[in-house]
Amino acid sequence: MFLEVYAVPLNDYSKETDDAVRPENKRLIEMTGARIRHSSTFEDRAEIVLPSKVTFLAVGSYEELVQRLINAGSSQIARM
């Protein structure tokens, strides 16, 4: 399963996330071995931790990310 995300450098992060939805920012994260957790920095956000220990801040909350993965069902890509 893959999670489709839009990568935005943390120093460019703002509440207005629509600016990040551009083809050059699109990434697929393989969820094998990845973890989703509540963010310790932003209480309304989640973090995706890769097996390599690289951590991504998600635009959505933990609950939103989990629900998107559940809704993806047998699909191979969950979109965030």
C-alpha positions, 0 to 999 in steps of 0.5 A: 500500500502507498500513501500519496502525499504532497511534500512541503518543506517545514519552513514553507508550511502554513495553514493554507495547504492548497498552495502545496498541491502541485505535481512537482510536490507529489510523492508516494510513500510505501507504507510497509514498515512505516508508522503513523503517530500523533505529532508532538509538535502540532496537536492537530497533525500526524507524523509518518515515520519511515523505517529509515527513521525519516519523519514527515509531518502530515497535513491531516490528523492521525485519525484522518490518515488512518481513516484514509488508509481504511477507506482505500481498502483493496486499492493500492494508493490512499490519497492524502 
